[in-house]
Amino acid sequence: MTALLAGLFDTAFLGHLADIRYLVGVILGSLLFDYLYRILKFLRSSAAKL
């Protein structure tokens, strides 16, 4: 949930800039962070069951 809020805040903050490259970088970074967070959460929950 925190990662989603951070991504929305960054997108809203950078959305008014003239150059689209900054916005694309923030969106891609946010997506990568979300995927890594989900993968690590899955590994943590599967290791706790052992």
mmCIF file as Biopython writes it, N, C-alpha, C and O atoms, coordinates in Angstrom:
data_model
#
loop_
_atom_site.group_PDB
_atom_site.id
_atom_site.type_symbol
_atom_site.label_atom_id
_atom_site.label_alt_id
_atom_site.label_comp_id
_atom_site.label_asym_id
_atom_site.label_entity_id
_atom_site.label_seq_id
_atom_site.pdbx_PDB_ins_code
_atom_site.Cartn_x
_atom_site.Cartn_y
_atom_site.Cartn_z
_atom_site.occupancy
_atom_site.B_iso_or_equiv
_atom_site.auth_seq_id
_atom_site.auth_asym_id
_atom_site.pdbx_PDB_model_num
ATOM 1   N N  . MET A ? 1  ? 0.815  -1.185  0.000   1.0 0.0 1  A 1 
ATOM 2   C CA . MET A ? 1  ? 0.000  0.000   0.000   1.0 0.0 1  A 1 
ATOM 3   C C  . MET A ? 1  ? 0.860  1.250   0.000   1.0 0.0 1  A 1 
ATOM 4   O O  . MET A ? 1  ? 0.537  2.238   -0.659  1.0 0.0 1  A 1 
ATOM 5   N N  . THR A ? 2  ? 1.955  1.200   0.743   1.0 0.0 2  A 1 
ATOM 6   C CA . THR A ? 2  ? 2.842  2.356   0.798   1.0 0.0 2  A 1 
ATOM 7   C C  . THR A ? 2  ? 3.499  2.607   -0.551  1.0 0.0 2  A 1 
ATOM 8   O O  . THR A ? 2  ? 3.657  3.755   -0.966  1.0 0.0 2  A 1 
ATOM 9   N N  . ALA A ? 3  ? 3.879  1.535   -1.232  1.0 0.0 3  A 1 
ATOM 10  C CA . ALA A ? 3  ? 4.511  1.693   -2.542  1.0 0.0 3  A 1 
ATOM 11  C C  . ALA A ? 3  ? 3.531  2.294   -3.552  1.0 0.0 3  A 1 
ATOM 12  O O  . ALA A ? 3  ? 3.917  3.104   -4.394  1.0 0.0 3  A 1 
ATOM 13  N N  . LEU A ? 4  ? 2.282  1.897   -3.462  1.0 0.0 4  A 1 
ATOM 14  C CA . LEU A ? 4  ? 1.272  2.452   -4.351  1.0 0.0 4  A 1 
ATOM 15  C C  . LEU A ? 4  ? 1.082  3.947   -4.103  1.0 0.0 4  A 1 
ATOM 16  O O  . LEU A ? 4  ? 0.992  4.728   -5.051  1.0 0.0 4  A 1 
ATOM 17  N N  . LEU A ? 5  ? 1.022  4.345   -2.843  1.0 0.0 5  A 1 
ATOM 18  C CA . LEU A ? 5  ? 0.867  5.763   -2.514  1.0 0.0 5  A 1 
ATOM 19  C C  . LEU A ? 5  ? 2.079  6.578   -2.956  1.0 0.0 5  A 1 
ATOM 20  O O  . LEU A ? 5  ? 1.930  7.701   -3.438  1.0 0.0 5  A 1 
ATOM 21  N N  . ALA A ? 6  ? 3.277  6.018   -2.796  1.0 0.0 6  A 1 
ATOM 22  C CA . ALA A ? 6  ? 4.477  6.725   -3.230  1.0 0.0 6  A 1 
ATOM 23  C C  . ALA A ? 6  ? 4.481  6.890   -4.747  1.0 0.0 6  A 1 
ATOM 24  O O  . ALA A ? 6  ? 4.858  7.947   -5.252  1.0 0.0 6  A 1 
ATOM 25  N N  . GLY A ? 7  ? 4.068  5.865   -5.471  1.0 0.0 7  A 1 
ATOM 26  C CA . GLY A ? 7  ? 3.998  5.966   -6.926  1.0 0.0 7  A 1 
ATOM 27  C C  . GLY A ? 7  ? 2.979  6.983   -7.391  1.0 0.0 7  A 1 
ATOM 28  O O  . GLY A ? 7  ? 3.227  7.714   -8.350  1.0 0.0 7  A 1 
ATOM 29  N N  . LEU A ? 8  ? 1.828  7.041   -6.724  1.0 0.0 8  A 1 
ATOM 30  C CA . LEU A ? 8  ? 0.808  8.027   -7.080  1.0 0.0 8  A 1 
ATOM 31  C C  . LEU A ? 8  ? 1.275  9.442   -6.777  1.0 0.0 8  A 1 
ATOM 32  O O  . LEU A ? 8  ? 1.022  10.362  -7.555  1.0 0.0 8  A 1 
ATOM 33  N N  . PHE A ? 9  ? 1.948  9.618   -5.662  1.0 0.0 9  A 1 
ATOM 34  C CA . PHE A ? 9  ? 2.452  10.944  -5.309  1.0 0.0 9  A 1 
ATOM 35  C C  . PHE A ? 9  ? 3.503  11.413  -6.307  1.0 0.0 9  A 1 
ATOM 36  O O  . PHE A ? 9  ? 3.475  12.561  -6.752  1.0 0.0 9  A 1 
ATOM 37  N N  . ASP A ? 10 ? 4.426  10.527  -6.657  1.0 0.0 10 A 1 
ATOM 38  C CA . ASP A ? 10 ? 5.465  10.888  -7.632  1.0 0.0 10 A 1 
ATOM 39  C C  . ASP A ? 10 ? 4.860  11.223  -8.988  1.0 0.0 10 A 1 
ATOM 40  O O  . ASP A ? 10 ? 5.277  12.182  -9.638  1.0 0.0 10 A 1 
ATOM 41  N N  . THR A ? 11 ? 3.890  10.443  -9.408  1.0 0.0 11 A 1 
ATOM 42  C CA . THR A ? 11 ? 3.251  10.697  -10.694 1.0 0.0 11 A 1 
ATOM 43  C C  . THR A ? 11 ? 2.519  12.032  -10.691 1.0 0.0 11 A 1 
ATOM 44  O O  . THR A ? 11 ? 2.587  12.787  -11.662 1.0 0.0 11 A 1 
ATOM 45  N N  . ALA A ? 12 ? 1.824  12.320  -9.605  1.0 0.0 12 A 1 
ATOM 46  C CA . ALA A ? 12 ? 1.104  13.595  -9.515  1.0 0.0 12 A 1 
ATOM 47  C C  . ALA A ? 12 ? 2.067  14.767  -9.442  1.0 0.0 12 A 1 
ATOM 48  O O  . ALA A ? 12 ? 1.797  15.826  -10.008 1.0 0.0 12 A 1 
ATOM 49  N N  . PHE A ? 13 ? 3.172  14.592  -8.761  1.0 0.0 13 A 1 
ATOM 50  C CA . PHE A ? 13 ? 4.140  15.672  -8.615  1.0 0.0 13 A 1 
ATOM 51  C C  . PHE A ? 13 ? 4.880  15.952  -9.917  1.0 0.0 13 A 1 
ATOM 52  O O  . PHE A ? 13 ? 5.102  17.109  -10.271 1.0 0.0 13 A 1 
ATOM 53  N N  . LEU A ? 14 ? 5.258  14.900  -10.625 1.0 0.0 14 A 1 
ATOM 54  C CA . LEU A ? 14 ? 6.030  15.068  -11.854 1.0 0.0 14 A 1 
ATOM 55  C C  . LEU A ? 14 ? 5.157  15.218  -13.091 1.0 0.0 14 A 1 
ATOM 56  O O  . LEU A ? 14 ? 5.672  15.481  -14.177 1.0 0.0 14 A 1 
ATOM 57  N N  . GLY A ? 15 ? 3.865  15.057  -12.949 1.0 0.0 15 A 1 
ATOM 58  C CA . GLY A ? 15 ? 2.967  15.119  -14.096 1.0 0.0 15 A 1 
ATOM 59  C C  . GLY A ? 15 ? 2.880  16.488  -14.743 1.0 0.0 15 A 1 
ATOM 60  O O  . GLY A ? 15 ? 2.473  16.594  -15.900 1.0 0.0 15 A 1 
ATOM 61  N N  . HIS A ? 16 ? 3.252  17.539  -14.021 1.0 0.0 16 A 1 
ATOM 62  C CA . HIS A ? 16 ? 3.165  18.887  -14.572 1.0 0.0 16 A 1 
ATOM 63  C C  . HIS A ? 16 ? 4.439  19.335  -15.287 1.0 0.0 16 A 1 
ATOM 64  O O  . HIS A ? 16 ? 4.482  20.446  -15.816 1.0 0.0 16 A 1 
ATOM 65  N N  . LEU A ? 17 ? 5.458  18.512  -15.313 1.0 0.0 17 A 1 
ATOM 66  C CA . LEU A ? 17 ? 6.710  18.874  -15.986 1.0 0.0 17 A 1 
ATOM 67  C C  . LEU A ? 17 ? 6.559  18.780  -17.497 1.0 0.0 17 A 1 
ATOM 68  O O  . LEU A ? 17 ? 5.756  18.004  -18.014 1.0 0.0 17 A 1 
ATOM 69  N N  . ALA A ? 18 ? 7.351  19.589  -18.188 1.0 0.0 18 A 1 
ATOM 70  C CA . ALA A ? 18 ? 7.268  19.621  -19.652 1.0 0.0 18 A 1 
ATOM 71  C C  . ALA A ? 18 ? 7.912  18.385  -20.289 1.0 0.0 18 A 1 
ATOM 72  O O  . ALA A ? 18 ? 7.467  17.926  -21.340 1.0 0.0 18 A 1 
ATOM 73  N N  . ASP A ? 19 ? 8.952  17.849  -19.658 1.0 0.0 19 A 1 
ATOM 74  C CA . ASP A ? 19 ? 9.665  16.705  -20.234 1.0 0.0 19 A 1 
ATOM 75  C C  . ASP A ? 19 ? 9.069  15.404  -19.694 1.0 0.0 19 A 1 
ATOM 76  O O  . ASP A ? 19 ? 9.018  15.192  -18.482 1.0 0.0 19 A 1 
ATOM 77  N N  . ILE A ? 20 ? 8.628  14.555  -20.583 1.0 0.0 20 A 1 
ATOM 78  C CA . ILE A ? 20 ? 7.942  13.313  -20.201 1.0 0.0 20 A 1 
ATOM 79  C C  . ILE A ? 20 ? 8.915  12.246  -19.692 1.0 0.0 20 A 1 
ATOM 80  O O  . ILE A ? 20 ? 8.480  11.281  -19.063 1.0 0.0 20 A 1 
ATOM 81  N N  . ARG A ? 21 ? 10.207 12.392  -19.944 1.0 0.0 21 A 1 
ATOM 82  C CA . ARG A ? 21 ? 11.173 11.372  -19.541 1.0 0.0 21 A 1 
ATOM 83  C C  . ARG A ? 21 ? 11.204 11.172  -18.026 1.0 0.0 21 A 1 
ATOM 84  O O  . ARG A ? 21 ? 11.370 10.044  -17.561 1.0 0.0 21 A 1 
ATOM 85  N N  . TYR A ? 22 ? 11.051 12.229  -17.262 1.0 0.0 22 A 1 
ATOM 86  C CA . TYR A ? 22 ? 11.078 12.104  -15.810 1.0 0.0 22 A 1 
ATOM 87  C C  . TYR A ? 22 ? 9.886  11.311  -15.310 1.0 0.0 22 A 1 
ATOM 88  O O  . TYR A ? 22 ? 10.019 10.484  -14.408 1.0 0.0 22 A 1 
ATOM 89  N N  . LEU A ? 23 ? 8.740  11.557  -15.884 1.0 0.0 23 A 1 
ATOM 90  C CA . LEU A ? 23 ? 7.534  10.843  -15.487 1.0 0.0 23 A 1 
ATOM 91  C C  . LEU A ? 23 ? 7.633  9.360   -15.839 1.0 0.0 23 A 1 
ATOM 92  O O  . LEU A ? 23 ? 7.219  8.509   -15.052 1.0 0.0 23 A 1 
ATOM 93  N N  . VAL A ? 24 ? 8.166  9.051   -16.992 1.0 0.0 24 A 1 
ATOM 94  C CA . VAL A ? 24 ? 8.337  7.654   -17.404 1.0 0.0 24 A 1 
ATOM 95  C C  . VAL A ? 24 ? 9.313  6.939   -16.479 1.0 0.0 24 A 1 
ATOM 96  O O  . VAL A ? 24 ? 9.095  5.781   -16.124 1.0 0.0 24 A 1 
ATOM 97  N N  . GLY A ? 25 ? 10.379 7.614   -16.087 1.0 0.0 25 A 1 
ATOM 98  C CA . GLY A ? 25 ? 11.346 7.014   -15.170 1.0 0.0 25 A 1 
ATOM 99  C C  . GLY A ? 25 ? 10.747 6.704   -13.814 1.0 0.0 25 A 1 
ATOM 100 O O  . GLY A ? 25 ? 11.022 5.654   -13.234 1.0 0.0 25 A 1 
ATOM 101 N N  . VAL A ? 26 ? 9.931  7.611   -13.307 1.0 0.0 26 A 1 
ATOM 102 C CA . VAL A ? 26 ? 9.289  7.383   -12.008 1.0 0.0 26 A 1 
ATOM 103 C C  . VAL A ? 26 ? 8.290  6.243   -12.086 1.0 0.0 26 A 1 
ATOM 104 O O  . VAL A ? 26 ? 8.211  5.421   -11.173 1.0 0.0 26 A 1 
ATOM 105 N N  . ILE A ? 27 ? 7.544  6.188   -13.148 1.0 0.0 27 A 1 
ATOM 106 C CA . ILE A ? 27 ? 6.561  5.104   -13.298 1.0 0.0 27 A 1 
ATOM 107 C C  . ILE A ? 27 ? 7.260  3.751   -13.411 1.0 0.0 27 A 1 
ATOM 108 O O  . ILE A ? 27 ? 6.845  2.785   -12.772 1.0 0.0 27 A 1 
ATOM 109 N N  . LEU A ? 28 ? 8.310  3.676   -14.214 1.0 0.0 28 A 1 
ATOM 110 C CA . LEU A ? 28 ? 9.035  2.405   -14.338 1.0 0.0 28 A 1 
ATOM 111 C C  . LEU A ? 28 ? 9.696  2.003   -13.025 1.0 0.0 28 A 1 
ATOM 112 O O  . LEU A ? 28 ? 9.689  0.828   -12.659 1.0 0.0 28 A 1 
ATOM 113 N N  . GLY A ? 29 ? 10.263 2.966   -12.322 1.0 0.0 29 A 1 
ATOM 114 C CA . GLY A ? 29 ? 10.863 2.677   -11.025 1.0 0.0 29 A 1 
ATOM 115 C C  . GLY A ? 29 ? 9.840  2.193   -10.017 1.0 0.0 29 A 1 
ATOM 116 O O  . GLY A ? 29 ? 10.113 1.284   -9.233  1.0 0.0 29 A 1 
ATOM 117 N N  . SER A ? 30 ? 8.670  2.796   -10.034 1.0 0.0 30 A 1 
ATOM 118 C CA . SER A ? 30 ? 7.599  2.389   -9.132  1.0 0.0 30 A 1 
ATOM 119 C C  . SER A ? 30 ? 7.116  0.971   -9.451  1.0 0.0 30 A 1 
ATOM 120 O O  . SER A ? 30 ? 6.864  0.183   -8.540  1.0 0.0 30 A 1 
ATOM 121 N N  . LEU A ? 31 ? 6.988  0.651   -10.722 1.0 0.0 31 A 1 
ATOM 122 C CA . LEU A ? 31 ? 6.576  -0.703  -11.108 1.0 0.0 31 A 1 
ATOM 123 C C  . LEU A ? 31 ? 7.608  -1.746  -10.698 1.0 0.0 31 A 1 
ATOM 124 O O  . LEU A ? 31 ? 7.251  -2.809  -10.191 1.0 0.0 31 A 1 
ATOM 125 N N  . LEU A ? 32 ? 8.880  -1.447  -10.912 1.0 0.0 32 A 1 
ATOM 126 C CA . LEU A ? 32 ? 9.931  -2.390  -10.522 1.0 0.0 32 A 1 
ATOM 127 C C  . LEU A ? 32 ? 9.955  -2.592  -9.013  1.0 0.0 32 A 1 
ATOM 128 O O  . LEU A ? 32 ? 10.127 -3.713  -8.534  1.0 0.0 32 A 1 
ATOM 129 N N  . PHE A ? 33 ? 9.781  -1.504  -8.265  1.0 0.0 33 A 1 
ATOM 130 C CA . PHE A ? 33 ? 9.756  -1.615  -6.812  1.0 0.0 33 A 1 
ATOM 131 C C  . PHE A ? 33 ? 8.576  -2.455  -6.348  1.0 0.0 33 A 1 
ATOM 132 O O  . PHE A ? 33 ? 8.716  -3.274  -5.440  1.0 0.0 33 A 1 
ATOM 133 N N  . ASP A ? 34 ? 7.427  -2.262  -6.959  1.0 0.0 34 A 1 
ATOM 134 C CA . ASP A ? 34 ? 6.248  -3.048  -6.589  1.0 0.0 34 A 1 
ATOM 135 C C  . ASP A ? 34 ? 6.458  -4.531  -6.856  1.0 0.0 34 A 1 
ATOM 136 O O  . ASP A ? 34 ? 6.106  -5.366  -6.022  1.0 0.0 34 A 1 
ATOM 137 N N  . TYR A ? 35 ? 7.028  -4.869  -8.008  1.0 0.0 35 A 1 
ATOM 138 C CA . TYR A ? 35 ? 7.265  -6.274  -8.323  1.0 0.0 35 A 1 
ATOM 139 C C  . TYR A ? 35 ? 8.283  -6.897  -7.372  1.0 0.0 35 A 1 
ATOM 140 O O  . TYR A ? 35 ? 8.083  -8.016  -6.900  1.0 0.0 35 A 1 
ATOM 141 N N  . LEU A ? 36 ? 9.355  -6.193  -7.091  1.0 0.0 36 A 1 
ATOM 142 C CA . LEU A ? 36 ? 10.341 -6.724  -6.155  1.0 0.0 36 A 1 
ATOM 143 C C  . LEU A ? 36 ? 9.756  -6.890  -4.765  1.0 0.0 36 A 1 
ATOM 144 O O  . LEU A ? 36 ? 10.047 -7.869  -4.079  1.0 0.0 36 A 1 
ATOM 145 N N  . TYR A ? 37 ? 8.938  -5.945  -4.350  1.0 0.0 37 A 1 
ATOM 146 C CA . TYR A ? 37 ? 8.301  -6.028  -3.032  1.0 0.0 37 A 1 
ATOM 147 C C  . TYR A ? 37 ? 7.401  -7.249  -2.954  1.0 0.0 37 A 1 
ATOM 148 O O  . TYR A ? 37 ? 7.406  -7.954  -1.945  1.0 0.0 37 A 1 
ATOM 149 N N  . ARG A ? 38 ? 6.637  -7.510  -3.992  1.0 0.0 38 A 1 
ATOM 150 C CA . ARG A ? 38 ? 5.750  -8.678  -3.996  1.0 0.0 38 A 1 
ATOM 151 C C  . ARG A ? 38 ? 6.537  -9.977  -4.008  1.0 0.0 38 A 1 
ATOM 152 O O  . ARG A ? 38 ? 6.161  -10.930 -3.326  1.0 0.0 38 A 1 
ATOM 153 N N  . ILE A ? 39 ? 7.618  -10.034 -4.765  1.0 0.0 39 A 1 
ATOM 154 C CA . ILE A ? 39 ? 8.441  -11.245 -4.816  1.0 0.0 39 A 1 
ATOM 155 C C  . ILE A ? 39 ? 9.070  -11.519 -3.461  1.0 0.0 39 A 1 
ATOM 156 O O  . ILE A ? 39 ? 9.053  -12.655 -2.986  1.0 0.0 39 A 1 
ATOM 157 N N  . LEU A ? 40 ? 9.622  -10.493 -2.838  1.0 0.0 40 A 1 
ATOM 158 C CA . LEU A ? 40 ? 10.257 -10.686 -1.543  1.0 0.0 40 A 1 
ATOM 159 C C  . LEU A ? 40 ? 9.224  -11.027 -0.464  1.0 0.0 40 A 1 
ATOM 160 O O  . LEU A ? 40 ? 9.525  -11.790 0.454   1.0 0.0 40 A 1 
ATOM 161 N N  . LYS A ? 41 ? 8.046  -10.488 -0.561  1.0 0.0 41 A 1 
ATOM 162 C CA . LYS A ? 41 ? 6.989  -10.817 0.400   1.0 0.0 41 A 1 
ATOM 163 C C  . LYS A ? 41 ? 6.585  -12.285 0.247   1.0 0.0 41 A 1 
ATOM 164 O O  . LYS A ? 41 ? 6.347  -12.970 1.242   1.0 0.0 41 A 1 
ATOM 165 N N  . PHE A ? 42 ? 6.506  -12.769 -0.998  1.0 0.0 42 A 1 
ATOM 166 C CA . PHE A ? 42 ? 6.183  -14.165 -1.237  1.0 0.0 42 A 1 
ATOM 167 C C  . PHE A ? 42 ? 7.264  -15.069 -0.665  1.0 0.0 42 A 1 
ATOM 168 O O  . PHE A ? 42 ? 6.953  -16.079 -0.035  1.0 0.0 42 A 1 
ATOM 169 N N  . LEU A ? 43 ? 8.531  -14.720 -0.876  1.0 0.0 43 A 1 
ATOM 170 C CA . LEU A ? 43 ? 9.609  -15.548 -0.349  1.0 0.0 43 A 1 
ATOM 171 C C  . LEU A ? 43 ? 9.617  -15.554 1.172   1.0 0.0 43 A 1 
ATOM 172 O O  . LEU A ? 43 ? 9.895  -16.583 1.788   1.0 0.0 43 A 1 
ATOM 173 N N  . ARG A ? 44 ? 9.315  -14.420 1.777   1.0 0.0 44 A 1 
ATOM 174 C CA . ARG A ? 44 ? 9.283  -14.336 3.230   1.0 0.0 44 A 1 
ATOM 175 C C  . ARG A ? 44 ? 8.147  -15.192 3.804   1.0 0.0 44 A 1 
ATOM 176 O O  . ARG A ? 44 ? 8.331  -15.894 4.799   1.0 0.0 44 A 1 
ATOM 177 N N  . SER A ? 45 ? 6.993  -15.128 3.177   1.0 0.0 45 A 1 
ATOM 178 C CA . SER A ? 45 ? 5.865  -15.918 3.688   1.0 0.0 45 A 1 
ATOM 179 C C  . SER A ? 45 ? 6.084  -17.408 3.455   1.0 0.0 45 A 1 
ATOM 180 O O  . SER A ? 45 ? 5.659  -18.219 4.278   1.0 0.0 45 A 1 
ATOM 181 N N  . SER A ? 46 ? 6.729  -17.788 2.369   1.0 0.0 46 A 1 
ATOM 182 C CA . SER A ? 46 ? 6.985  -19.208 2.133   1.0 0.0 46 A 1 
ATOM 183 C C  . SER A ? 46 ? 8.080  -19.736 3.056   1.0 0.0 46 A 1 
ATOM 184 O O  . SER A ? 46 ? 8.038  -20.904 3.442   1.0 0.0 46 A 1 
ATOM 185 N N  . ALA A ? 47 ? 9.045  -18.917 3.415   1.0 0.0 47 A 1 
ATOM 186 C CA . ALA A ? 47 ? 10.104 -19.352 4.336   1.0 0.0 47 A 1 
ATOM 187 C C  . ALA A ? 47 ? 9.585  -19.472 5.758   1.0 0.0 47 A 1 
ATOM 188 O O  . ALA A ? 47 ? 10.101 -20.277 6.534   1.0 0.0 47 A 1 
ATOM 189 N N  . ALA A ? 48 ? 8.577  -18.692 6.116   1.0 0.0 48 A 1 
ATOM 190 C CA . ALA A ? 48 ? 8.025  -18.757 7.472   1.0 0.0 48 A 1 
ATOM 191 C C  . ALA A ? 48 ? 7.257  -20.055 7.692   1.0 0.0 48 A 1 
ATOM 192 O O  . ALA A ? 48 ? 7.114  -20.499 8.831   1.0 0.0 48 A 1 
ATOM 193 N N  . LYS A ? 49 ? 6.768  -20.661 6.632   1.0 0.0 49 A 1 
ATOM 194 C CA . LYS A ? 49 ? 6.003  -21.900 6.756   1.0 0.0 49 A 1 
ATOM 195 C C  . LYS A ? 49 ? 6.899  -23.123 6.950   1.0 0.0 49 A 1 
ATOM 196 O O  . LYS A ? 49 ? 6.423  -24.190 7.338   1.0 0.0 49 A 1 
ATOM 197 N N  . LEU A ? 50 ? 8.193  -22.967 6.679   1.0 0.0 50 A 1 
ATOM 198 C CA . LEU A ? 50 ? 9.099  -24.107 6.814   1.0 0.0 50 A 1 
ATOM 199 C C  . LEU A ? 50 ? 9.400  -24.413 8.222   1.0 0.0 50 A 1 
ATOM 200 O O  . LEU A ? 50 ? 10.149 -25.347 8.504   1.0 0.0 50 A 1 
#
